[in-house]
Amino acid sequence: SNDSTCTSTATDNNVHFFILLLCPSSRIFEVIQVSDAPLDSTVGDVLKLIPHHITDGRLLKKKFIGLCRPADRTEFIDLTLPAFQSKKERQGEDCTPFDFIHQSDVLVAILKGSTCYQMSKISKPILRNPKFKEMIRRRRRQSAADKAARKKKRKSKKKHNDKLQSPTKEIYV
């Protein structure tokens, strides 16, 4: 599996990652995929995106106060801190430090009144479930394929525009 000290960084203007939302009392959960968070987002900005992705109305009523990466128990609870490493900070670095959200991360939303440790513990059976892991793998592959298709589209558009111009830059009527 991957190196514990290093995770790949996003090269696009957005970081794609997953958030597992849990409500232990009603035993419901939902995993959402976030790909619309701008790189300059704070942890608070990311939390504000959650309701736009939730499909289970019961989870909409819950208050989430932070995020947690169960893999290394990193907490994202200071809502004013940057959620992602900026492109400028990232230049020359091969990996994202742990105190930022990584590309393809699976995070758990921290429910009000709970701690990162509690949410990590509750989420373990779900995160370790082979069907859940396979679903995340498929979604990661899909978002990587979508990203590659968008890149290819931009390149082919550029090529197409280059073909339209004559070598001497004259305008044909």
C-alpha positions as CSV (number, residue, x, y, z in Angstrom):
1,S,0.0,0.0,0.0
2,N,1.1,3.6,0.1
3,D,3.9,5.2,2.1
4,S,2.7,6.4,5.5
5,T,4.6,9.6,5.3
6,C,3.5,10.7,1.9
7,T,0.3,11.0,-0.1
8,S,-0.1,12.3,-3.6
9,T,-1.2,15.9,-4.1
10,A,-3.8,17.3,-6.3
11,T,-2.6,19.0,-9.4
12,D,-6.0,20.5,-10.4
13,N,-7.6,23.5,-8.8
14,N,-9.7,21.2,-6.6
15,V,-8.9,18.4,-4.3
16,H,-11.2,15.3,-4.6
17,F,-11.9,13.5,-1.3
18,F,-14.6,11.7,0.6
19,I,-16.3,12.4,3.9
20,L,-18.1,9.7,5.9
21,L,-21.0,11.1,7.8
22,L,-22.2,9.1,10.8
23,C,-25.0,9.3,13.3
24,P,-24.4,6.5,15.9
25,S,-27.7,7.0,17.7
26,S,-29.8,6.4,14.7
27,R,-27.2,4.0,13.1
28,I,-27.2,5.8,9.8
29,F,-24.2,6.8,7.6
30,E,-23.6,8.3,4.2
31,V,-20.4,8.8,2.3
32,I,-20.1,12.0,0.2
33,Q,-17.6,12.9,-2.5
34,V,-16.3,16.4,-2.4
35,S,-14.7,17.8,-5.5
36,D,-16.0,21.4,-5.5
37,A,-13.8,22.8,-2.7
38,P,-11.5,25.5,-4.0
39,L,-7.8,25.1,-3.0
40,D,-8.0,28.2,-0.8
41,S,-10.8,26.8,1.4
42,T,-10.5,26.7,5.1
43,V,-11.7,23.8,7.2
44,G,-14.9,25.8,7.9
45,D,-15.5,26.3,4.2
46,V,-15.3,22.5,3.6
47,L,-17.8,21.9,6.5
48,K,-20.2,24.3,4.8
49,L,-20.1,22.2,1.6
50,I,-21.3,19.1,3.4
51,P,-25.1,19.9,3.4
52,H,-25.0,20.4,-0.4
53,H,-23.9,16.8,-0.8
54,I,-26.0,15.1,1.8
55,T,-28.9,13.0,0.4
56,D,-30.2,11.6,3.7
57,G,-32.4,14.2,5.3
58,R,-31.8,12.8,8.8
59,L,-28.1,13.7,8.5
60,L,-29.0,17.3,7.4
61,K,-30.3,17.9,10.9
62,K,-26.9,17.0,12.5
63,K,-24.2,19.5,13.4
64,F,-20.7,18.6,12.3
65,I,-17.9,20.5,14.0
66,G,-14.8,19.3,12.2
67,L,-13.2,16.5,10.2
68,C,-10.9,13.7,11.2
69,R,-8.7,11.3,9.2
70,P,-9.0,8.0,10.9
71,A,-5.9,6.5,9.2
72,D,-3.6,8.7,11.3
73,R,-6.2,10.4,13.6
74,T,-5.4,13.9,12.2
75,E,-8.1,16.3,13.4
76,F,-9.3,19.3,11.4
77,I,-11.2,21.2,14.1
78,D,-9.8,24.7,13.7
79,L,-12.3,26.1,11.2
80,T,-10.0,29.0,10.3
81,L,-7.0,26.9,9.2
82,P,-6.5,26.2,5.4
83,A,-7.9,22.8,4.5
84,F,-5.5,22.2,1.6
85,Q,-1.8,23.0,0.9
86,S,-1.6,25.8,-1.6
87,K,0.0,25.4,-5.0
88,K,2.8,27.8,-4.0
89,E,3.6,25.9,-0.8
90,R,3.5,22.6,-2.7
91,Q,6.1,23.4,-5.4
92,G,9.1,21.3,-5.1
93,E,7.4,19.0,-2.6
94,D,6.4,15.5,-3.5
95,C,3.9,15.0,-0.7
96,T,1.3,16.9,1.4
97,P,1.9,17.3,5.1
98,F,-0.5,15.5,7.4
99,D,-2.2,18.7,8.6
100,F,-3.9,19.2,5.2
101,I,-6.6,17.3,3.4
102,H,-5.1,15.0,0.8
103,Q,-6.3,14.0,-2.7
104,S,-8.6,11.0,-2.4
105,D,-8.7,11.2,1.5
106,V,-11.4,9.4,3.3
107,L,-12.3,11.7,6.3
108,V,-15.0,11.3,8.9
109,A,-17.1,14.3,9.9
110,I,-17.0,14.9,13.7
111,L,-20.5,15.1,15.2
112,K,-21.1,17.9,17.7
113,G,-20.5,16.4,21.2
114,S,-18.0,13.8,19.9
115,T,-14.3,13.7,19.5
116,C,-12.1,12.6,16.6
117,Y,-11.1,9.5,18.6
118,Q,-14.8,8.5,19.1
119,M,-15.7,9.1,15.5
120,S,-12.7,7.1,14.3
121,K,-13.6,4.2,16.5
122,I,-17.3,4.2,15.3
123,S,-16.3,4.5,11.7
124,K,-13.8,1.6,11.7
125,P,-16.3,-1.2,10.9
126,I,-17.5,0.8,7.9
127,L,-14.1,1.9,6.7
128,R,-12.8,-1.7,6.9
129,N,-15.8,-3.2,5.1
130,P,-14.6,-4.7,1.8
131,K,-17.7,-3.4,-0.1
132,F,-17.1,0.1,1.3
133,K,-13.4,-0.1,0.3
134,E,-14.3,-1.3,-3.2
135,M,-16.8,1.6,-3.6
136,I,-14.2,4.1,-2.6
137,R,-11.7,2.5,-5.1
138,R,-14.2,2.7,-7.9
139,R,-15.0,6.3,-7.1
140,R,-11.3,7.2,-7.0
141,R,-10.8,5.6,-10.4
142,Q,-13.8,7.4,-11.8
143,S,-12.7,10.8,-10.5
144,A,-9.2,10.2,-11.9
145,A,-10.7,9.2,-15.3
146,D,-12.9,12.3,-15.3
147,K,-9.9,14.4,-14.5
148,A,-7.9,12.9,-17.4
149,A,-10.8,13.3,-19.8
150,R,-11.1,17.0,-18.8
151,K,-7.3,17.5,-19.4
152,K,-7.5,15.7,-22.7
153,K,-10.5,17.9,-23.7
154,R,-8.5,21.1,-22.9
155,K,-5.5,19.8,-25.0
156,S,-7.6,18.8,-28.0
157,K,-9.5,22.2,-27.8
158,K,-6.1,24.0,-27.9
159,K,-4.9,21.8,-30.9
160,H,-8.2,22.5,-32.7
161,N,-7.7,26.3,-32.2
162,D,-4.2,26.1,-33.5
163,K,-5.4,24.4,-36.7
164,L,-7.8,27.2,-37.4
165,Q,-5.1,29.8,-37.6
166,S,-3.0,29.9,-40.7
167,P,0.8,29.6,-40.3
168,T,1.2,33.2,-41.5
169,K,-1.7,34.4,-39.2
170,E,-3.6,35.7,-42.2
171,I,-7.4,35.8,-42.0
172,Y,-9.1,33.8,-44.8
173,V,-12.5,35.1,-45.9
